[in-house]
Amino acid sequence: MNRFANLADRTPKDEAKATAPASAQPIAQIPTPPSRVGRKAISGYFAPELSLALHTCARRHGLSLQDLMAEAFDDVLRKYGESPIGR
């Protein structure tokens, strides 16, 4: 699922709801998407040019950014004599 898919459908009314002060009601638990169950996030901060290059490369090759990152991490593990893990 594209993380920006719902942005086009948002209206100013939705924006007002999003910035409304929190009520005393408990916040509902957002269920973990099945694609994230049993996984851990790995993140870092890089130059915008690298971000654009990675997104462009992933798009050109029909991969998700996560698939491309998994491939890159496997390459790094091999380079340093570790076993690649893959997904």
Backbone as XML, in Angstrom:
<?xml version="1.0"?>
<chain id="A" units="angstrom">
  <residue number="1" name="MET">
    <atom name="N" x="0.841" y="-1.177" z="0.000"/>
    <atom name="CA" x="0.000" y="0.000" z="0.000"/>
    <atom name="C" x="0.879" y="1.230" z="0.000"/>
  </residue>
  <residue number="2" name="ASN">
    <atom name="N" x="0.568" y="2.153" z="-0.854"/>
    <atom name="CA" x="1.297" y="3.398" z="-0.944"/>
    <atom name="C" x="0.972" y="4.248" z="0.267"/>
  </residue>
  <residue number="3" name="ARG">
    <atom name="N" x="1.995" y="4.722" z="0.958"/>
    <atom name="CA" x="1.747" y="5.491" z="2.172"/>
    <atom name="C" x="1.122" y="6.845" z="1.908"/>
  </residue>
  <residue number="4" name="PHE">
    <atom name="N" x="1.122" y="7.301" z="0.652"/>
    <atom name="CA" x="0.529" y="8.584" z="0.315"/>
    <atom name="C" x="-0.843" y="8.419" z="-0.330"/>
  </residue>
  <residue number="5" name="ALA">
    <atom name="N" x="-1.344" y="7.194" z="-0.409"/>
    <atom name="CA" x="-2.590" y="6.928" z="-1.119"/>
    <atom name="C" x="-3.765" y="7.696" z="-0.547"/>
  </residue>
  <residue number="6" name="ASN">
    <atom name="N" x="-3.819" y="7.853" z="0.755"/>
    <atom name="CA" x="-4.971" y="8.501" z="1.366"/>
    <atom name="C" x="-4.873" y="10.026" z="1.379"/>
  </residue>
  <residue number="7" name="LEU">
    <atom name="N" x="-3.729" y="10.593" z="1.061"/>
    <atom name="CA" x="-3.572" y="12.040" z="1.124"/>
    <atom name="C" x="-4.434" y="12.758" z="0.092"/>
  </residue>
  <residue number="8" name="ALA">
    <atom name="N" x="-4.602" y="12.174" z="-1.081"/>
    <atom name="CA" x="-5.387" y="12.826" z="-2.125"/>
    <atom name="C" x="-6.856" y="12.920" z="-1.747"/>
  </residue>
  <residue number="9" name="ASP">
    <atom name="N" x="-7.321" y="12.032" z="-0.903"/>
    <atom name="CA" x="-8.726" y="12.006" z="-0.519"/>
    <atom name="C" x="-9.033" y="12.883" z="0.686"/>
  </residue>
  <residue number="10" name="ARG">
    <atom name="N" x="-8.044" y="13.482" z="1.297"/>
    <atom name="CA" x="-8.266" y="14.273" z="2.504"/>
    <atom name="C" x="-8.887" y="15.622" z="2.155"/>
  </residue>
  <residue number="11" name="THR">
    <atom name="N" x="-9.776" y="16.064" z="2.991"/>
    <atom name="CA" x="-10.428" y="17.360" z="2.818"/>
    <atom name="C" x="-10.013" y="18.256" z="3.975"/>
  </residue>
  <residue number="12" name="PRO">
    <atom name="N" x="-10.261" y="19.576" z="3.859"/>
    <atom name="CA" x="-9.946" y="20.459" z="4.987"/>
    <atom name="C" x="-10.649" y="20.026" z="6.279"/>
  </residue>
  <residue number="13" name="LYS">
    <atom name="N" x="-11.846" y="19.441" z="6.142"/>
    <atom name="CA" x="-12.566" y="18.949" z="7.317"/>
    <atom name="C" x="-11.771" y="17.848" z="8.005"/>
  </residue>
  <residue number="14" name="ASP">
    <atom name="N" x="-11.161" y="16.973" z="7.215"/>
    <atom name="CA" x="-10.320" y="15.921" z="7.768"/>
    <atom name="C" x="-9.118" y="16.508" z="8.484"/>
  </residue>
  <residue number="15" name="GLU">
    <atom name="N" x="-8.548" y="17.577" z="7.913"/>
    <atom name="CA" x="-7.395" y="18.227" z="8.523"/>
    <atom name="C" x="-7.770" y="18.791" z="9.899"/>
  </residue>
  <residue number="16" name="ALA">
    <atom name="N" x="-8.972" y="19.382" z="10.005"/>
    <atom name="CA" x="-9.412" y="19.932" z="11.280"/>
    <atom name="C" x="-9.551" y="18.842" z="12.329"/>
  </residue>
  <residue number="17" name="LYS">
    <atom name="N" x="-10.066" y="17.712" z="11.906"/>
    <atom name="CA" x="-10.195" y="16.590" z="12.835"/>
    <atom name="C" x="-8.829" y="16.105" z="13.289"/>
  </residue>
  <residue number="18" name="ALA">
    <atom name="N" x="-7.881" y="16.104" z="12.382"/>
    <atom name="CA" x="-6.552" y="15.604" z="12.707"/>
    <atom name="C" x="-5.848" y="16.508" z="13.699"/>
  </residue>
  <residue number="19" name="THR">
    <atom name="N" x="-6.156" y="17.829" z="13.691"/>
    <atom name="CA" x="-5.480" y="18.747" z="14.598"/>
    <atom name="C" x="-6.323" y="19.061" z="15.832"/>
  </residue>
  <residue number="20" name="ALA">
    <atom name="N" x="-7.483" y="18.454" z="15.971"/>
    <atom name="CA" x="-8.330" y="18.698" z="17.129"/>
    <atom name="C" x="-7.638" y="18.205" z="18.397"/>
  </residue>
  <residue number="21" name="PRO">
    <atom name="N" x="-7.878" y="18.899" z="19.519"/>
    <atom name="CA" x="-7.241" y="18.472" z="20.760"/>
    <atom name="C" x="-7.716" y="17.078" z="21.170"/>
  </residue>
  <residue number="22" name="ALA">
    <atom name="N" x="-6.846" y="16.392" z="21.843"/>
    <atom name="CA" x="-7.160" y="15.036" z="22.271"/>
    <atom name="C" x="-8.267" y="15.054" z="23.312"/>
  </residue>
  <residue number="23" name="SER">
    <atom name="N" x="-9.164" y="14.138" z="23.201"/>
    <atom name="CA" x="-10.243" y="14.041" z="24.172"/>
    <atom name="C" x="-9.819" y="13.108" z="25.304"/>
  </residue>
  <residue number="24" name="ALA">
    <atom name="N" x="-10.685" y="12.991" z="26.274"/>
    <atom name="CA" x="-10.383" y="12.139" z="27.414"/>
    <atom name="C" x="-10.579" y="10.668" z="27.089"/>
  </residue>
  <residue number="25" name="GLN">
    <atom name="N" x="-11.137" y="10.387" z="25.905"/>
    <atom name="CA" x="-11.357" y="9.000" z="25.542"/>
    <atom name="C" x="-10.019" y="8.321" z="25.248"/>
  </residue>
  <residue number="26" name="PRO">
    <atom name="N" x="-9.929" y="7.061" z="25.593"/>
    <atom name="CA" x="-8.676" y="6.349" z="25.311"/>
    <atom name="C" x="-8.446" y="6.229" z="23.809"/>
  </residue>
  <residue number="27" name="ILE">
    <atom name="N" x="-7.215" y="6.281" z="23.440"/>
    <atom name="CA" x="-6.856" y="6.151" z="22.028"/>
    <atom name="C" x="-6.948" y="4.687" z="21.638"/>
  </residue>
  <residue number="28" name="ALA">
    <atom name="N" x="-7.649" y="4.453" z="20.541"/>
    <atom name="CA" x="-7.802" y="3.078" z="20.076"/>
    <atom name="C" x="-6.467" y="2.541" z="19.583"/>
  </residue>
  <residue number="29" name="GLN">
    <atom name="N" x="-6.226" y="1.311" z="19.867"/>
    <atom name="CA" x="-5.007" y="0.666" z="19.400"/>
    <atom name="C" x="-5.092" y="0.468" z="17.897"/>
  </residue>
  <residue number="30" name="ILE">
    <atom name="N" x="-4.072" y="0.919" z="17.207"/>
    <atom name="CA" x="-4.001" y="0.694" z="15.766"/>
    <atom name="C" x="-3.347" y="-0.668" z="15.564"/>
  </residue>
  <residue number="31" name="PRO">
    <atom name="N" x="-4.051" y="-1.563" z="14.892"/>
    <atom name="CA" x="-3.470" y="-2.907" z="14.723"/>
    <atom name="C" x="-2.232" y="-2.859" z="13.835"/>
  </residue>
  <residue number="32" name="THR">
    <atom name="N" x="-1.304" y="-3.725" z="14.128"/>
    <atom name="CA" x="-0.090" y="-3.829" z="13.328"/>
    <atom name="C" x="-0.426" y="-4.465" z="11.989"/>
  </residue>
  <residue number="33" name="PRO">
    <atom name="N" x="-0.037" y="-3.833" z="10.888"/>
    <atom name="CA" x="-0.304" y="-4.446" z="9.581"/>
    <atom name="C" x="0.380" y="-5.809" z="9.489"/>
  </residue>
  <residue number="34" name="PRO">
    <atom name="N" x="-0.249" y="-6.761" z="8.835"/>
    <atom name="CA" x="0.338" y="-8.102" z="8.726"/>
    <atom name="C" x="1.746" y="-8.096" z="8.136"/>
  </residue>
  <residue number="35" name="SER">
    <atom name="N" x="2.019" y="-7.136" z="7.243"/>
    <atom name="CA" x="3.350" y="-7.091" z="6.624"/>
    <atom name="C" x="4.442" y="-6.701" z="7.612"/>
  </residue>
  <residue number="36" name="ARG">
    <atom name="N" x="4.063" y="-6.199" z="8.789"/>
    <atom name="CA" x="5.063" y="-5.758" z="9.774"/>
    <atom name="C" x="5.172" y="-6.680" z="10.974"/>
  </residue>
  <residue number="37" name="VAL">
    <atom name="N" x="4.300" y="-7.671" z="11.046"/>
    <atom name="CA" x="4.323" y="-8.586" z="12.186"/>
    <atom name="C" x="5.624" y="-9.376" z="12.156"/>
  </residue>
  <residue number="38" name="GLY">
    <atom name="N" x="6.312" y="-9.409" z="13.281"/>
    <atom name="CA" x="7.561" y="-10.157" z="13.387"/>
    <atom name="C" x="8.746" y="-9.466" z="12.751"/>
  </residue>
  <residue number="39" name="ARG">
    <atom name="N" x="8.628" y="-8.176" z="12.437"/>
    <atom name="CA" x="9.717" y="-7.440" z="11.803"/>
    <atom name="C" x="10.090" y="-6.233" z="12.642"/>
  </residue>
  <residue number="40" name="LYS">
    <atom name="N" x="11.298" y="-5.720" z="12.424"/>
    <atom name="CA" x="11.768" y="-4.523" z="13.117"/>
    <atom name="C" x="12.132" y="-3.481" z="12.080"/>
  </residue>
  <residue number="41" name="ALA">
    <atom name="N" x="11.869" y="-2.233" z="12.403"/>
    <atom name="CA" x="12.214" y="-1.135" z="11.499"/>
    <atom name="C" x="13.692" y="-0.806" z="11.635"/>
  </residue>
  <residue number="42" name="ILE">
    <atom name="N" x="14.331" y="-0.510" z="10.514"/>
    <atom name="CA" x="15.703" y="-0.005" z="10.476"/>
    <atom name="C" x="15.642" y="1.311" z="9.726"/>
  </residue>
  <residue number="43" name="SER">
    <atom name="N" x="16.145" y="2.370" z="10.327"/>
    <atom name="CA" x="16.074" y="3.659" z="9.660"/>
    <atom name="C" x="17.369" y="4.436" z="9.846"/>
  </residue>
  <residue number="44" name="GLY">
    <atom name="N" x="17.517" y="5.485" z="9.072"/>
    <atom name="CA" x="18.680" y="6.354" z="9.166"/>
    <atom name="C" x="18.381" y="7.656" z="8.460"/>
  </residue>
  <residue number="45" name="TYR">
    <atom name="N" x="19.228" y="8.637" z="8.662"/>
    <atom name="CA" x="19.058" y="9.944" z="8.014"/>
    <atom name="C" x="20.156" y="10.138" z="6.982"/>
  </residue>
  <residue number="46" name="PHE">
    <atom name="N" x="19.747" y="10.417" z="5.765"/>
    <atom name="CA" x="20.685" y="10.549" z="4.660"/>
    <atom name="C" x="20.343" y="11.802" z="3.860"/>
  </residue>
  <residue number="47" name="ALA">
    <atom name="N" x="21.224" y="12.150" z="2.936"/>
    <atom name="CA" x="21.006" y="13.322" z="2.072"/>
    <atom name="C" x="19.766" y="13.104" z="1.211"/>
  </residue>
  <residue number="48" name="PRO">
    <atom name="N" x="19.048" y="14.185" z="0.924"/>
    <atom name="CA" x="17.866" y="14.065" z="0.054"/>
    <atom name="C" x="18.198" y="13.461" z="-1.301"/>
  </residue>
  <residue number="49" name="GLU">
    <atom name="N" x="19.400" y="13.710" z="-1.790"/>
    <atom name="CA" x="19.799" y="13.164" z="-3.096"/>
    <atom name="C" x="19.859" y="11.637" z="-3.050"/>
  </residue>
  <residue number="50" name="LEU">
    <atom name="N" x="20.337" y="11.089" z="-1.935"/>
    <atom name="CA" x="20.385" y="9.630" z="-1.800"/>
    <atom name="C" x="18.975" y="9.064" z="-1.729"/>
  </residue>
  <residue number="51" name="SER">
    <atom name="N" x="18.108" y="9.726" z="-0.992"/>
    <atom name="CA" x="16.717" y="9.279" z="-0.898"/>
    <atom name="C" x="16.072" y="9.247" z="-2.281"/>
  </residue>
  <residue number="52" name="LEU">
    <atom name="N" x="16.261" y="10.324" z="-3.035"/>
    <atom name="CA" x="15.686" y="10.392" z="-4.382"/>
    <atom name="C" x="16.270" y="9.308" z="-5.273"/>
  </residue>
  <residue number="53" name="ALA">
    <atom name="N" x="17.588" y="9.111" z="-5.197"/>
    <atom name="CA" x="18.241" y="8.096" z="-6.032"/>
    <atom name="C" x="17.713" y="6.705" z="-5.696"/>
  </residue>
  <residue number="54" name="LEU">
    <atom name="N" x="17.530" y="6.402" z="-4.416"/>
    <atom name="CA" x="17.029" y="5.083" z="-4.030"/>
    <atom name="C" x="15.582" y="4.885" z="-4.476"/>
  </residue>
  <residue number="55" name="HIS">
    <atom name="N" x="14.760" y="5.893" z="-4.281"/>
    <atom name="CA" x="13.369" y="5.785" z="-4.720"/>
    <atom name="C" x="13.287" y="5.621" z="-6.239"/>
  </residue>
  <residue number="56" name="THR">
    <atom name="N" x="14.105" y="6.391" z="-6.963"/>
    <atom name="CA" x="14.117" y="6.303" z="-8.419"/>
    <atom name="C" x="14.584" y="4.936" z="-8.881"/>
  </residue>
  <residue number="57" name="CYS">
    <atom name="N" x="15.635" y="4.424" z="-8.264"/>
    <atom name="CA" x="16.162" y="3.101" z="-8.622"/>
    <atom name="C" x="15.112" y="2.022" z="-8.363"/>
  </residue>
  <residue number="58" name="ALA">
    <atom name="N" x="14.471" y="2.089" z="-7.213"/>
    <atom name="CA" x="13.441" y="1.104" z="-6.885"/>
    <atom name="C" x="12.319" y="1.148" z="-7.904"/>
  </residue>
  <residue number="59" name="ARG">
    <atom name="N" x="11.916" y="2.335" z="-8.248"/>
    <atom name="CA" x="10.806" y="2.494" z="-9.204"/>
    <atom name="C" x="11.178" y="1.971" z="-10.584"/>
  </residue>
  <residue number="60" name="ARG">
    <atom name="N" x="12.393" y="2.293" z="-11.025"/>
    <atom name="CA" x="12.835" y="1.843" z="-12.351"/>
    <atom name="C" x="12.900" y="0.328" z="-12.460"/>
  </residue>
  <residue number="61" name="HIS">
    <atom name="N" x="13.212" y="-0.325" z="-11.360"/>
    <atom name="CA" x="13.367" y="-1.782" z="-11.376"/>
    <atom name="C" x="12.130" y="-2.502" z="-10.856"/>
  </residue>
  <residue number="62" name="GLY">
    <atom name="N" x="11.072" y="-1.771" z="-10.609"/>
    <atom name="CA" x="9.819" y="-2.390" z="-10.182"/>
    <atom name="C" x="9.880" y="-3.004" z="-8.800"/>
  </residue>
  <residue number="63" name="LEU">
    <atom name="N" x="10.698" y="-2.419" z="-7.939"/>
    <atom name="CA" x="10.839" y="-2.930" z="-6.570"/>
    <atom name="C" x="10.267" y="-1.920" z="-5.592"/>
  </residue>
  <residue number="64" name="SER">
    <atom name="N" x="9.967" y="-2.391" z="-4.410"/>
    <atom name="CA" x="9.642" y="-1.453" z="-3.335"/>
    <atom name="C" x="10.965" y="-0.965" z="-2.753"/>
  </residue>
  <residue number="65" name="LEU">
    <atom name="N" x="10.911" y="0.151" z="-2.069"/>
    <atom name="CA" x="12.116" y="0.658" z="-1.423"/>
    <atom name="C" x="12.609" y="-0.360" z="-0.393"/>
  </residue>
  <residue number="66" name="GLN">
    <atom name="N" x="11.687" y="-1.014" z="0.280"/>
    <atom name="CA" x="12.066" y="-2.006" z="1.282"/>
    <atom name="C" x="12.788" y="-3.188" z="0.633"/>
  </residue>
  <residue number="67" name="ASP">
    <atom name="N" x="12.310" y="-3.639" z="-0.535"/>
    <atom name="CA" x="12.997" y="-4.724" z="-1.250"/>
    <atom name="C" x="14.415" y="-4.304" z="-1.631"/>
  </residue>
  <residue number="68" name="LEU">
    <atom name="N" x="14.545" y="-3.076" z="-2.117"/>
    <atom name="CA" x="15.857" y="-2.570" z="-2.516"/>
    <atom name="C" x="16.786" y="-2.481" z="-1.308"/>
  </residue>
  <residue number="69" name="MET">
    <atom name="N" x="16.267" y="-2.016" z="-0.183"/>
    <atom name="CA" x="17.080" y="-1.921" z="1.026"/>
    <atom name="C" x="17.492" y="-3.300" z="1.521"/>
  </residue>
  <residue number="70" name="ALA">
    <atom name="N" x="16.603" y="-4.279" z="1.448"/>
    <atom name="CA" x="16.951" y="-5.639" z="1.874"/>
    <atom name="C" x="18.086" y="-6.186" z="1.015"/>
  </residue>
  <residue number="71" name="GLU">
    <atom name="N" x="18.017" y="-5.926" z="-0.288"/>
    <atom name="CA" x="19.078" y="-6.364" z="-1.192"/>
    <atom name="C" x="20.400" y="-5.679" z="-0.840"/>
  </residue>
  <residue number="72" name="ALA">
    <atom name="N" x="20.348" y="-4.382" z="-0.571"/>
    <atom name="CA" x="21.562" y="-3.639" z="-0.218"/>
    <atom name="C" x="22.143" y="-4.140" z="1.099"/>
  </residue>
  <residue number="73" name="PHE">
    <atom name="N" x="21.285" y="-4.400" z="2.077"/>
    <atom name="CA" x="21.783" y="-4.895" z="3.369"/>
    <atom name="C" x="22.408" y="-6.277" z="3.223"/>
  </residue>
  <residue number="74" name="ASP">
    <atom name="N" x="21.813" y="-7.112" z="2.376"/>
    <atom name="CA" x="22.421" y="-8.422" z="2.110"/>
    <atom name="C" x="23.795" y="-8.271" z="1.475"/>
  </residue>
  <residue number="75" name="ASP">
    <atom name="N" x="23.924" y="-7.333" z="0.544"/>
    <atom name="CA" x="25.226" y="-7.087" z="-0.091"/>
    <atom name="C" x="26.254" y="-6.633" z="0.948"/>
  </residue>
  <residue number="76" name="VAL">
    <atom name="N" x="25.861" y="-5.787" z="1.865"/>
    <atom name="CA" x="26.775" y="-5.319" z="2.917"/>
    <atom name="C" x="27.168" y="-6.490" z="3.816"/>
  </residue>
  <residue number="77" name="LEU">
    <atom name="N" x="26.206" y="-7.331" z="4.168"/>
    <atom name="CA" x="26.524" y="-8.480" z="5.021"/>
    <atom name="C" x="27.530" y="-9.402" z="4.327"/>
  </residue>
  <residue number="78" name="ARG">
    <atom name="N" x="27.324" y="-9.656" z="3.029"/>
    <atom name="CA" x="28.275" y="-10.492" z="2.272"/>
    <atom name="C" x="29.655" y="-9.837" z="2.253"/>
  </residue>
  <residue number="79" name="LYS">
    <atom name="N" x="29.691" y="-8.526" z="2.034"/>
    <atom name="CA" x="30.962" y="-7.801" z="1.965"/>
    <atom name="C" x="31.770" y="-7.978" z="3.242"/>
  </residue>
  <residue number="80" name="TYR">
    <atom name="N" x="31.073" y="-8.007" z="4.365"/>
    <atom name="CA" x="31.768" y="-8.119" z="5.646"/>
    <atom name="C" x="31.796" y="-9.549" z="6.178"/>
  </residue>
  <residue number="81" name="GLY">
    <atom name="N" x="31.553" y="-10.523" z="5.292"/>
    <atom name="CA" x="31.702" y="-11.936" z="5.647"/>
    <atom name="C" x="30.575" y="-12.517" z="6.470"/>
  </residue>
  <residue number="82" name="GLU">
    <atom name="N" x="29.432" y="-11.855" z="6.469"/>
    <atom name="CA" x="28.275" y="-12.361" z="7.209"/>
    <atom name="C" x="27.313" y="-13.034" z="6.239"/>
  </residue>
  <residue number="83" name="SER">
    <atom name="N" x="26.469" y="-13.873" z="6.743"/>
    <atom name="CA" x="25.470" y="-14.531" z="5.909"/>
    <atom name="C" x="24.329" y="-13.570" z="5.612"/>
  </residue>
  <residue number="84" name="PRO">
    <atom name="N" x="23.918" y="-13.491" z="4.360"/>
    <atom name="CA" x="22.766" y="-12.630" z="4.040"/>
    <atom name="C" x="21.497" y="-13.195" z="4.654"/>
  </residue>
  <residue number="85" name="ILE">
    <atom name="N" x="20.644" y="-12.311" z="5.084"/>
    <atom name="CA" x="19.405" y="-12.717" z="5.751"/>
    <atom name="C" x="18.234" y="-12.634" z="4.793"/>
  </residue>
  <residue number="86" name="GLY">
    <atom name="N" x="18.271" y="-11.647" z="3.890"/>
    <atom name="CA" x="17.149" y="-11.449" z="2.980"/>
    <atom name="C" x="16.016" y="-10.780" z="3.706"/>
  </residue>
  <residue number="87" name="ARG">
    <atom name="N" x="14.838" y="-11.159" z="3.383"/>
    <atom name="CA" x="13.652" y="-10.516" z="3.939"/>
    <atom name="C" x="13.488" y="-10.905" z="5.338"/>
  </residue>
</chain>
